[in-house]
Amino acid sequence: MINQKEKITTQQVAVILSNSILAVGILTLPRTSVEKMKTPDVWISVILGGLIAILAGIIMVKLCQRFPQKTVYQYSQDIVGKWAGRFISLIFVIYFFTVSAFEVRALAEVTGFLLLEGTPSWAVIMPFMWVGLYLIMGGINPMARLFEIILPITVILFLLITMMSFKLFEIDHLRPVLGSGVIPVLKGIKTTTLAFTGVEYILFLIAFMQKPNKAVKAVLVGISIPIFFYVITVIMVIGAFSVDGVILRTWPTIDLMRSFEIPGLIFERFESLLLVIWIMQIFTSFTIAFYIAALGLAHLFQKSIHPFIYVLIPIIYIISTIPKSIDELFKLGDIIGTIALYLFGLLPLILLIISKWRGGKYGA
């Protein structure tokens, strides 16, 4: 059972979901989706991917609402038995601490490329991890309050730098709409859906909600904000560089911000503002994944969460050092996304069907 002091509001859940989704995808989604589709209709696939994420989120909500004040770590054992449930929980734990490792390594790569050239990655990763540890030691409430501060800052700065980049935008780079037909759009749905990984946190957040009956609203709002961000990002990037230009760039969104300057302002170049947004979003994604992984270990071993937070620090760091290049890091991201697609796209539906089939036993 969840302590009443740890309860969070519907708004906070929506904010956590939005922050969790908006991370590396802001920088990489235009390139990965354009590489797959080879057309400027990426924005359509982004919308469709977001709608699929919303559907998956609603399925997760319906599953969680059958087991009030329990996380999936706890009720999975009720549905499929003790040992199968523990195995599922262990898979979740491994997934989440791998996600947190991916996030900190991505942070080290981008900051090393743009801000701290020549700085060892460990010197970037370790302070970031310890600050995250300090936050999550306080539990879900301090995290939710910090996320509520970060999201409005992200929205304001993002809209500001987006408006500044309009001078590079050419609408012809987005034409003709559906010029290559519907097939490329359908091919791109998987790639864009993977950009919405983070919706799975609802499986754990509902247990902390003051009003779990409003969880569907939290999912709708929490995913709609990233849909807006992603659609604007891909439209502006493709509009500035064209399809062929986007494919040639590792970090096309950053390149867009580096392509213009406004002399006379305090900031003449705006990629620094984008990096402020991005680092904050990486921090939120890292901390929530870190926390959920530690929470899973605490439930598995029926102990306090705090020792497991410390145990995970070296594990996360070691995993973050495994990719030897940026290409290997992107491959790890693809693997994580593919696993998430099955782990959280298919498994919750199976658990929901089983729980309904055995509904009499659980009284749900």
C-alpha positions in Angstrom: 0.0 0.0 0.0 1.1 3.5 -0.8 1.6 6.0 2.1 -0.8 8.9 1.9 2.1 11.4 2.2 3.3 10.1 -1.2 0.1 10.8 -3.1 0.3 13.0 -6.1 -2.3 14.9 -8.1 -3.7 14.2 -11.6 -1.9 17.2 -12.9 1.4 16.0 -11.5 1.0 12.6 -13.2 0.4 14.3 -16.5 3.5 16.4 -16.1 5.6 13.4 -15.1 4.4 11.5 -18.2 5.2 14.5 -20.5 8.6 15.0 -19.0 9.4 11.3 -19.2 8.6 11.2 -22.9 10.4 14.4 -23.9 14.0 13.5 -23.8 16.4 12.2 -26.5 13.5 12.2 -29.0 13.5 16.0 -29.3 17.0 15.8 -30.8 16.9 12.6 -32.8 13.3 12.0 -33.9 13.5 14.1 -37.1 16.5 12.1 -38.3 15.4 8.6 -37.3 11.9 9.1 -38.7 13.0 10.7 -42.0 15.6 7.9 -42.5 12.8 5.4 -42.3 10.2 7.2 -44.4 12.2 9.3 -46.9 9.3 11.7 -47.2 8.4 15.0 -45.5 5.1 13.4 -44.1 6.8 12.5 -40.8 4.4 14.8 -38.9 1.5 12.6 -39.9 3.3 9.5 -38.5 4.1 11.4 -35.3 0.4 12.1 -34.7 -0.5 8.5 -35.5 2.3 7.2 -33.2 1.0 9.5 -30.4 -2.5 8.2 -30.8 -1.2 4.6 -30.5 0.7 5.7 -27.3 -2.6 7.1 -25.9 -4.4 3.9 -26.7 -1.6 1.9 -25.0 -1.8 4.2 -22.0 -5.5 3.8 -21.6 -5.1 0.0 -21.6 -2.5 0.3 -18.9 -4.9 2.6 -16.9 -7.7 0.0 -17.2 -5.4 -2.7 -15.9 -4.1 -0.6 -13.0 -7.6 0.5 -11.9 -8.5 -3.2 -11.2 -5.9 -3.2 -8.5 -6.2 0.0 -6.5 -3.1 1.4 -4.7 -0.9 -1.3 -6.2 1.9 -1.0 -8.8 2.4 -3.6 -11.5 5.2 -5.0 -9.5 2.7 -6.0 -6.9 -0.4 -7.0 -8.8 1.4 -9.0 -11.5 1.9 -11.7 -8.9 -1.8 -11.7 -8.2 -2.6 -12.2 -11.9 0.0 -14.8 -13.1 1.3 -16.2 -9.9 4.2 -15.5 -7.6 7.1 -16.7 -9.6 5.9 -15.5 -13.0 5.0 -12.2 -11.5 8.4 -11.8 -9.9 10.0 -12.6 -13.3 7.9 -10.0 -15.0 8.9 -7.5 -12.3 12.6 -8.3 -12.7 12.3 -7.7 -16.5 10.7 -4.3 -15.7 13.5 -3.4 -13.3 16.2 -4.3 -15.8 14.4 -2.3 -18.5 14.2 0.8 -16.3 17.7 0.9 -15.1 18.9 0.4 -18.7 16.8 3.3 -19.7 18.3 5.5 -17.0 21.8 4.4 -18.2 20.9 5.3 -21.8 19.7 8.7 -20.7 22.9 9.7 -18.9 25.1 8.4 -21.7 23.2 10.4 -24.2 23.6 13.5 -21.9 27.4 12.8 -21.9 27.6 12.5 -25.7 25.7 15.7 -26.4 27.4 17.9 -23.7 30.8 16.5 -24.8 30.0 17.4 -28.4 28.7 20.9 -27.8 29.6 22.2 -24.4 32.4 20.3 -22.7 34.6 19.1 -25.5 37.4 16.9 -24.2 35.8 16.3 -20.8 35.8 12.6 -19.8 32.3 11.2 -19.9 32.5 10.0 -16.3 33.0 13.7 -15.2 29.6 14.5 -16.8 27.8 11.4 -15.8 28.7 11.1 -12.1 27.6 14.6 -10.9 24.4 14.1 -12.9 23.7 10.8 -11.2 24.4 12.0 -7.7 22.1 15.0 -8.1 19.4 12.6 -9.4 20.0 10.3 -6.4 19.6 13.3 -4.0 16.2 14.0 -5.6 14.8 10.5 -5.6 15.8 9.9 -2.0 12.9 12.2 -1.1 10.4 10.0 -2.9 7.9 10.7 -5.7 6.5 14.0 -4.2 9.7 16.1 -4.6 10.2 14.7 -8.0 6.6 15.6 -9.1 7.0 19.2 -7.8 10.3 19.7 -9.6 8.8 18.3 -12.8 6.0 20.9 -12.5 8.7 23.6 -12.5 10.6 22.2 -15.4 7.8 21.6 -17.9 6.6 25.3 -18.1 10.2 26.4 -18.6 10.6 23.8 -21.3 7.4 25.0 -23.1 8.3 28.7 -23.0 11.9 28.2 -24.2 10.9 25.7 -26.9 8.2 28.1 -28.3 10.7 31.0 -28.2 13.5 29.2 -30.2 10.9 27.7 -32.5 9.6 31.2 -33.4 13.2 32.4 -33.9 13.8 29.6 -36.5 10.9 30.6 -38.7 13.2 32.7 -40.9 14.8 29.4 -42.1 11.5 27.6 -42.7 10.5 26.8 -46.3 7.0 25.4 -46.7 8.0 23.8 -50.1 10.2 21.3 -48.2 7.0 19.8 -46.7 5.2 19.5 -50.0 3.5 17.6 -51.5 1.6 16.1 -48.6 1.3 12.4 -49.1 3.2 12.8 -52.3 4.6 9.3 -52.0 1.3 7.8 -50.8 0.2 6.4 -47.5 2.7 3.5 -47.3 5.7 5.5 -46.2 3.6 7.1 -43.4 2.5 3.6 -42.2 6.2 2.4 -42.3 7.2 5.3 -40.1 4.6 4.7 -37.4 6.8 2.2 -35.5 9.7 4.7 -35.3 7.5 7.6 -34.2 5.6 5.4 -31.6 9.0 4.5 -30.0 9.5 8.2 -29.4 6.6 8.1 -27.0 8.3 5.5 -24.7 7.6 6.9 -21.2 3.9 6.3 -21.2 4.6 3.0 -19.4 5.3 5.0 -16.2 1.5 5.1 -15.7 1.7 1.5 -14.7 3.4 2.7 -11.5 2.1 6.2 -11.1 -1.6 5.3 -10.7 -0.8 3.7 -7.3 0.4 7.1 -6.1 -2.6 9.1 -7.5 -5.0 10.9 -5.2 -7.8 10.3 -7.8 -6.9 7.2 -9.8 -10.3 7.5 -11.5 -8.9 10.5 -13.5 -5.9 8.5 -14.8 -7.2 8.5 -18.4 -7.3 12.3 -18.3 -3.7 12.3 -17.1 -2.7 10.0 -20.0 -4.5 12.2 -22.6 -2.8 15.4 -21.3 0.5 13.8 -20.6 0.9 12.5 -24.2 -0.8 15.4 -26.0 2.0 17.8 -24.9 4.8 15.6 -26.4 2.7 15.1 -29.6 2.7 18.9 -30.0 6.4 19.2 -29.3 7.3 16.5 -31.7 5.1 17.7 -34.5 6.4 21.2 -34.3 10.0 19.9 -34.1 9.8 17.7 -37.2 8.0 20.3 -39.2 10.5 23.0 -38.4 13.6 20.8 -39.0 12.4 19.3 -42.3 11.1 22.8 -43.4 14.6 24.2 -42.8 16.8 21.4 -44.1 14.6 19.3 -46.4 14.4 15.5 -46.2 17.9 15.0 -47.7 19.5 17.5 -45.4 18.0 16.0 -42.2 19.3 12.5 -43.0 22.9 13.8 -43.2 22.7 15.3 -39.6 23.3 13.4 -36.3 21.5 16.0 -34.2 19.3 17.9 -36.7 17.4 19.9 -34.1 20.6 21.3 -32.6 21.8 22.0 -36.1 18.7 24.0 -36.7 19.3 26.2 -33.7 22.9 26.7 -34.7 21.9 27.8 -38.2 20.5 31.2 -37.2 21.5 34.1 -34.9 20.0 37.4 -34.0 22.7 40.1 -33.5 22.3 42.5 -30.6 20.4 40.2 -28.3 21.9 38.8 -25.0 21.9 35.4 -26.8 22.9 35.6 -30.4 22.9 31.9 -30.9 20.1 29.7 -29.5 21.3 26.2 -29.3 22.3 26.8 -25.7 18.6 27.4 -24.9 17.7 24.2 -26.6 20.4 22.4 -24.6 18.9 23.9 -21.4 15.6 22.4 -22.3 17.1 19.1 -23.3 19.3 18.6 -20.2 16.3 19.3 -18.0 14.2 16.7 -19.8 17.0 14.2 -19.7 17.2 14.7 -16.0 13.5 14.1 -15.5 13.6 10.9 -17.7 16.7 9.7 -15.8 15.3 10.2 -12.3 11.9 8.7 -12.9 13.4 5.6 -14.5 16.0 5.3 -11.7 13.2 5.6 -9.1 10.9 3.1 -10.7 13.8 0.6 -11.0 14.7 1.0 -7.3 11.0 0.8 -6.4 10.8 -2.6 -8.2 13.7 -4.0 -6.3 12.2 -2.8 -3.0 8.9 -4.6 -3.9 10.7 -7.7 -5.0 12.8 -8.0 -1.8 10.1 -6.4 0.4 12.7 -3.9 1.8 13.1 -0.1 2.0 13.8 1.6 -1.3 16.8 3.5 -0.1 19.5 0.8 -0.1 18.5 -0.2 -3.7 18.9 3.4 -4.9 22.6 3.2 -3.9 23.0 -0.3 -5.3 21.8 0.9 -8.7 24.2 3.8 -9.0 27.3 1.7 -10.1 25.1 -0.7 -12.2 23.7 2.3 -14.1 27.1 3.8 -14.6 28.6 0.5 -15.9 25.8 0.1 -18.4 26.2 3.7 -19.6 29.8 2.9 -20.5 29.0 -0.1 -22.7 28.3 1.7 -26.0 31.7 2.6 -27.4 30.4 5.2 -30.0 27.4 7.3 -30.8 26.3 4.7 -33.3 26.3 2.0 -30.6 24.4 4.3 -28.4 21.7 4.8 -31.0 21.6 1.0 -31.5 21.0 0.6 -27.7 18.2 3.2 -28.0 16.6 1.2 -30.8 16.8 -2.0 -28.8 15.3 -0.3 -25.7 12.4 1.1 -27.9 11.7 -2.3 -29.5 11.6 -4.0 -26.1 9.3 -1.3 -24.8 7.0 -1.9 -27.7 6.4 -5.5 -26.7 6.9 -5.1 -23.0 4.4 -2.3 -22.6 2.4 -2.5 -25.8 1.5 -6.2 -25.5 2.1 -7.4 -22.0 -0.4 -5.0 -20.2 -3.1 -6.1 -22.7 -2.4 -9.8 -21.9 -2.4 -9.1 -18.1 -5.7 -7.2 -18.5 -7.3 -10.1 -20.4 -6.1 -12.6 -17.8 -7.3 -10.4 -14.9 -10.7 -10.0 -16.5 -10.9 -13.8 -17.1 -10.1 -14.5 -13.5 -12.0 -11.4 -12.4 -14.1 -13.3 -9.9 -11.1 -14.4 -8.0 -9.7 -10.8 -7.6 -13.0 -9.1 -7.1 -12.2 -6.4 -9.6 
